[in-house]
Amino acid sequence: MYNDYDGLSFNQHLQLTEEQIRRRHQQRMFMRRNAELLQQELEIEAELLEENPELAQVIHELNTLEIQAGQQGLRGAVQGKSSPKSRSLWSGFFPGS
C-alpha cells in the first residue's frame, strides 16, 4: 500500500490526483473564457467611447466625482465622523452597483 501516512491506497490517491487535475483544468478553462470575455468587453467599450466622445467625457466626470466622494468619506472616517454609507454615483445609472 502506498501513502500509508494518509490512509489512502495507491488507487485512491491516483483517483484523487486525477480529480484535482480535472478541477484545475476546468478552472483554467473558466479563467481563459473569462479573460476572452473581458477582452471582448474592453474592445467594445473602447469602440463605443471612440465613437461617442461625449459619453467618454460623462464617464470621466462621474468617475472623478466618485473618487472625490470616496476621498471625502475616507477623510471623514479618519477624522472619526460617522455618516451613513453613501450610495455610489453609478447606482443611479446601474441599480445594484
MDTraj code that builds the backbone (N, CA, C; nanometers):
import mdtraj as md
import numpy as np

residues = "MET TYR ASN ASP TYR ASP GLY LEU SER PHE ASN GLN HIS LEU GLN LEU THR GLU GLU GLN ILE ARG ARG ARG HIS GLN GLN ARG MET PHE MET ARG ARG ASN ALA GLU LEU LEU GLN GLN GLU LEU GLU ILE GLU ALA GLU LEU LEU GLU GLU ASN PRO GLU LEU ALA GLN VAL ILE HIS GLU LEU ASN THR LEU GLU ILE GLN ALA GLY GLN GLN GLY LEU ARG GLY ALA VAL GLN GLY LYS SER SER PRO LYS SER ARG SER LEU TRP SER GLY PHE PHE PRO GLY SER".split()
xyz = np.array([
    [0.0836, -0.1180, 0.0000],
    [0.0000, 0.0000, 0.0000],
    [0.0883, 0.1246, 0.0000],
    [0.0605, 0.2201, -0.0888],
    [0.1334, 0.3457, -0.0953],
    [0.0648, 0.4475, -0.0068],
    [0.1384, 0.5453, 0.0360],
    [0.0831, 0.6570, 0.1133],
    [0.0103, 0.6115, 0.2388],
    [0.0713, 0.5185, 0.3111],
    [0.0111, 0.4743, 0.4366],
    [-0.0079, 0.5898, 0.5331],
    [0.0750, 0.6936, 0.5175],
    [0.0688, 0.8062, 0.6106],
    [-0.0647, 0.8794, 0.6061],
    [-0.1355, 0.8752, 0.4959],
    [-0.2644, 0.9444, 0.4900],
    [-0.3817, 0.8480, 0.4743],
    [-0.3553, 0.7203, 0.4844],
    [-0.4639, 0.6220, 0.4824],
    [-0.5245, 0.5951, 0.3467],
    [-0.4629, 0.6418, 0.2400],
    [-0.5175, 0.6203, 0.1062],
    [-0.4374, 0.5134, 0.0336],
    [-0.5086, 0.4305, -0.0406],
    [-0.4409, 0.3328, -0.1258],
    [-0.3861, 0.4055, -0.2479],
    [-0.3024, 0.3375, -0.3218],
    [-0.2473, 0.3962, -0.4436],
    [-0.3602, 0.4360, -0.5385],
    [-0.4588, 0.3472, -0.5561],
    [-0.5704, 0.3761, -0.6474],
    [-0.6525, 0.4952, -0.5992],
    [-0.6742, 0.5021, -0.4672],
    [-0.7486, 0.6162, -0.4130],
    [-0.6702, 0.7450, -0.4349],
    [-0.5397, 0.7372, -0.4119],
    [-0.4555, 0.8555, -0.4316],
    [-0.4545, 0.8961, -0.5781],
    [-0.4456, 0.7993, -0.6678],
    [-0.4474, 0.8254, -0.8113],
    [-0.5797, 0.8892, -0.8525],
    [-0.6893, 0.8361, -0.8009],
    [-0.8216, 0.8909, -0.8329],
    [-0.8331, 1.0351, -0.7836],
    [-0.7842, 1.0618, -0.6637],
    [-0.7864, 1.1967, -0.6089],
    [-0.7018, 1.2902, -0.6950],
    [-0.5854, 1.2432, -0.7372],
    [-0.4970, 1.3233, -0.8205],
    [-0.5633, 1.3543, -0.9547],
    [-0.6291, 1.2553, -1.0149],
    [-0.6989, 1.2781, -1.1419],
    [-0.8100, 1.3814, -1.1232],
    [-0.8796, 1.3727, -1.0120],
    [-0.9866, 1.4678, -0.9835],
    [-0.9306, 1.6091, -0.9694],
    [-0.8169, 1.6217, -0.9030],
    [-0.7529, 1.7523, -0.8876],
    [-0.7083, 1.8074, -1.0227],
    [-0.6554, 1.7204, -1.1071],
    [-0.6130, 1.7628, -1.2406],
    [-0.7328, 1.8127, -1.3205],
    [-0.8442, 1.7378, -1.3162],
    [-0.9658, 1.7802, -1.3870],
    [-1.0156, 1.9148, -1.3335],
    [-1.0152, 1.9296, -1.2015],
    [-1.0630, 2.0541, -1.1399],
    [-0.9746, 2.1718, -1.1830],
    [-0.8426, 2.1510, -1.1820],
    [-0.7512, 2.2579, -1.2256],
    [-0.7723, 2.2924, -1.3723],
    [-0.7929, 2.1900, -1.4534],
    [-0.8172, 2.2136, -1.5961],
    [-0.9453, 2.2949, -1.6145],
    [-1.0503, 2.2575, -1.5429],
    [-1.1764, 2.3311, -1.5521],
    [-1.1588, 2.4758, -1.5065],
    [-1.0805, 2.4964, -1.3999],
    [-1.0547, 2.6323, -1.3527],
    [-0.9812, 2.7124, -1.4588],
    [-0.8809, 2.6507, -1.5192],
    [-0.8048, 2.7206, -1.6235],
    [-0.8929, 2.7568, -1.7421],
    [-0.9779, 2.6630, -1.7823],
    [-1.0677, 2.6895, -1.8948],
    [-1.1647, 2.8022, -1.8586],
    [-1.2152, 2.8020, -1.7370],
    [-1.3053, 2.9070, -1.6896],
    [-1.2333, 3.0416, -1.6908],
    [-1.1110, 3.0436, -1.6392],
    [-1.0350, 3.1682, -1.6355],
    [-1.0007, 3.2165, -1.7766],
    [-0.9679, 3.1248, -1.8652],
    [-0.9375, 3.1615, -2.0043],
    [-1.0606, 3.2226, -2.0707],
    [-1.1766, 3.1608, -2.0484],
    [-1.3006, 3.2132, -2.1074],
    [-1.3347, 3.3506, -2.0499],
    [-1.3164, 3.3654, -1.9189],
    [-1.3407, 3.4963, -1.8571],
    [-1.2483, 3.6019, -1.9152],
    [-1.1220, 3.5661, -1.9371],
    [-1.0255, 3.6600, -1.9946],
    [-1.0678, 3.6985, -2.1371],
    [-1.1139, 3.6012, -2.2141],
    [-1.1601, 3.6302, -2.3503],
    [-1.2806, 3.7236, -2.3483],
    [-1.3745, 3.6970, -2.2576],
    [-1.4931, 3.7817, -2.2478],
    [-1.4565, 3.9228, -2.2028],
    [-1.3644, 3.9329, -2.1092],
    [-1.3196, 4.0641, -2.0634],
    [-1.2529, 4.1402, -2.1766],
    [-1.1708, 4.0708, -2.2545],
    [-1.1051, 4.1352, -2.3681],
    [-1.2084, 4.1863, -2.4689],
    [-1.3098, 4.1041, -2.4969],
    [-1.4162, 4.1470, -2.5877],
    [-1.4900, 4.2683, -2.5321],
    [-1.5173, 4.2652, -2.4032],
    [-1.5865, 4.3774, -2.3398],
    [-1.5044, 4.5053, -2.3501],
    [-1.3747, 4.4950, -2.3258],
    [-1.2876, 4.6119, -2.3342],
    [-1.2801, 4.6657, -2.4768],
    [-1.2773, 4.5761, -2.5743],
    [-1.2736, 4.6199, -2.7142],
    [-1.4029, 4.6919, -2.7521],
    [-1.5154, 4.6371, -2.7086],
    [-1.6443, 4.7006, -2.7376],
    [-1.6534, 4.8360, -2.6683],
    [-1.6078, 4.8402, -2.5430],
    [-1.6101, 4.9662, -2.4682],
    [-1.5224, 5.0707, -2.5358],
    [-1.4027, 5.0314, -2.5797],
    [-1.3123, 5.1247, -2.6470],
    [-1.3757, 5.1768, -2.7758],
    [-1.4398, 5.0880, -2.8495],
    [-1.5077, 5.1270, -2.9734],
    [-1.6205, 5.2263, -2.9445],
    [-1.6994, 5.1942, -2.8430],
    [-1.8119, 5.2794, -2.8047],
    [-1.7641, 5.4179, -2.7626],
    [-1.6586, 5.4216, -2.6816],
    [-1.6071, 5.5501, -2.6350],
    [-1.5430, 5.6289, -2.7484],
    [-1.4802, 5.5587, -2.8419],
    [-1.4192, 5.6266, -2.9557],
    [-1.5264, 5.6904, -3.0438],
    [-1.6382, 5.6207, -3.0584],
    [-1.7474, 5.6712, -3.1420],
    [-1.8301, 5.7773, -3.0710],
    [-1.8201, 5.7844, -2.9373],
    [-1.9019, 5.8769, -2.8583],
    [-1.8151, 5.9522, -2.7571],
    [-1.7426, 6.0544, -2.8013],
    [-1.6558, 6.1272, -2.7089],
    [-1.7334, 6.1927, -2.5941],
    [-1.8602, 6.2283, -2.6203],
    [-1.9413, 6.2883, -2.5134],
    [-1.9633, 6.1877, -2.4009],
    [-1.9865, 6.0636, -2.4372],
    [-2.0054, 5.9578, -2.3383],
    [-1.8769, 5.9381, -2.2580],
    [-1.7646, 5.9408, -2.3264],
    [-1.6361, 5.9264, -2.2574],
    [-1.6174, 6.0382, -2.1556],
    [-1.6566, 6.1599, -2.1926],
    [-1.6430, 6.2742, -2.1017],
    [-1.7353, 6.2583, -1.9803],
    [-1.8586, 6.2148, -2.0025],
    [-1.9537, 6.1951, -1.8918],
    [-1.9012, 6.0872, -1.7973],
    [-1.8518, 5.9780, -1.8520],
    [-1.7977, 5.8701, -1.7685],
    [-1.6786, 5.9204, -1.6882],
    [-1.5932, 5.9980, -1.7511],
    [-1.4775, 6.0541, -1.6810],
    [-1.5234, 6.1437, -1.5656],
    [-1.6216, 6.2271, -1.5905],
    [-1.6718, 6.3174, -1.4859],
    [-1.7357, 6.2391, -1.3713],
    [-1.8133, 6.1373, -1.4039],
    [-1.8740, 6.0555, -1.2987],
    [-1.7671, 5.9825, -1.2166],
    [-1.6667, 5.9299, -1.2842],
    [-1.5581, 5.8627, -1.2127],
    [-1.4846, 5.9601, -1.1208],
    [-1.4625, 6.0823, -1.1692],
    [-1.3959, 6.1843, -1.0875],
    [-1.4799, 6.2160, -0.9645],
    [-1.6110, 6.2330, -0.9828],
    [-1.6995, 6.2591, -0.8689],
    [-1.6996, 6.1423, -0.7706],
    [-1.6974, 6.0219, -0.8226],
    [-1.6955, 5.9011, -0.7389],
    [-1.5677, 5.8971, -0.6549],
    [-1.4556, 5.9296, -0.7164],
    [-1.3278, 5.9309, -0.6440],
    [-1.3295, 6.0382, -0.5364],
    [-1.3786, 6.1558, -0.5715],
    [-1.3848, 6.2649, -0.4736],
    [-1.4750, 6.2278, -0.3564],
    [-1.5891, 6.1662, -0.3848],
    [-1.6809, 6.1246, -0.2784],
    [-1.6146, 6.0211, -0.1888],
    [-1.5404, 5.9286, -0.2493],
    [-1.4695, 5.8280, -0.1711],
    [-1.3631, 5.8899, -0.0831],
    [-1.2917, 5.9893, -0.1365],
    [-1.1878, 6.0568, -0.0583],
    [-1.2493, 6.1334, 0.0581],
    [-1.3634, 6.1973, 0.0336],
    [-1.4303, 6.2702, 0.1417],
    [-1.4781, 6.1743, 0.2495],
    [-1.5302, 6.0599, 0.2067],
    [-1.5739, 5.9588, 0.3030],
    [-1.4581, 5.9047, 0.3836],
    [-1.3454, 5.8843, 0.3185],
    [-1.2263, 5.8343, 0.3871],
    [-1.1748, 5.9378, 0.4862],
    [-1.1734, 6.0650, 0.4439],
    [-1.1292, 6.1705, 0.5363],
    [-1.2210, 6.1761, 0.6582],
    [-1.3518, 6.1635, 0.6354],
    [-1.4465, 6.1651, 0.7469],
    [-1.4248, 6.0472, 0.8398],
    [-1.3952, 5.9319, 0.7837],
    [-1.3724, 5.8130, 0.8660],
    [-1.2457, 5.8288, 0.9487],
    [-1.1416, 5.8847, 0.8867],
    [-1.0151, 5.9051, 0.9583],
    [-1.0334, 6.0067, 1.0702],
    [-1.1166, 6.1081, 1.0458],
    [-1.1409, 6.2118, 1.1466],
    [-1.2440, 6.1674, 1.2498],
    [-1.2991, 6.0490, 1.2339],
    [-1.3930, 5.9961, 1.3315],
    [-1.5367, 6.0377, 1.3093],
    [-1.5637, 6.0982, 1.1963],
    [-1.7016, 6.1380, 1.1651],
    [-1.7751, 6.0176, 1.1109],
    [-1.8860, 5.9887, 1.1722],
    [-1.9658, 5.8744, 1.1285],
    [-2.0786, 5.9246, 1.0410],
    [-2.0920, 5.8661, 0.9247],
    [-2.2012, 5.9036, 0.8355],
    [-2.2576, 5.7777, 0.7731],
    [-2.3852, 5.7813, 0.7364],
    [-2.4423, 5.6630, 0.6721],
    [-2.3699, 5.6345, 0.5422],
    [-2.3655, 5.5083, 0.5070],
    [-2.2983, 5.4669, 0.3843],
    [-2.3597, 5.5402, 0.2657],
    [-2.2738, 5.6079, 0.1890],
    [-2.3248, 5.6816, 0.0736],
    [-2.3391, 5.5877, -0.0451],
    [-2.4357, 5.6182, -0.1291],
    [-2.4578, 5.5379, -0.2487],
    [-2.3577, 5.5768, -0.3552],
    [-2.3245, 5.4833, -0.4380],
    [-2.2364, 5.5085, -0.5498],
    [-2.3084, 5.5973, -0.6505],
    [-2.2338, 5.6876, -0.7121],
    [-2.2925, 5.7705, -0.8177],
    [-2.3446, 5.6840, -0.9318],
    [-2.2763, 5.5718, -0.9535],
    [-2.3144, 5.4825, -1.0619],
    [-2.4463, 5.4127, -1.0339],
    [-2.4854, 5.4030, -0.9064],
    [-2.6074, 5.3281, -0.8733],
    [-2.7307, 5.3959, -0.9338],
    [-2.7228, 5.5253, -0.9606],
    [-2.8344, 5.5927, -1.0273],
    [-2.8525, 5.5444, -1.1700],
    [-2.7424, 5.5037, -1.2306],
    [-2.7468, 5.4557, -1.3689],
    [-2.7618, 5.3054, -1.3760],
    [-2.6981, 5.2364, -1.2815],
    [-2.6978, 5.0903, -1.2797],
    [-2.7386, 5.0421, -1.1419],
    [-2.8681, 5.0242, -1.1185],
    [-2.9135, 4.9780, -0.9872],
    [-2.8424, 4.8492, -0.9469],
    [-2.8086, 4.8420, -0.8201],
    [-2.7402, 4.7235, -0.7692],
    [-2.5900, 4.7348, -0.7750],
    [-2.5374, 4.8458, -0.8283],
    [-2.3910, 4.8598, -0.8359],
    [-2.3370, 4.9191, -0.7093],
])
top = md.Topology()
chain = top.add_chain()
for i, resn in enumerate(residues, 1):
    res = top.add_residue(resn, chain, resSeq=i)
    for name in ("N", "CA", "C"):
        top.add_atom(name, md.element.get_by_symbol(name[0]), res)
traj = md.Trajectory(xyz[None], top)
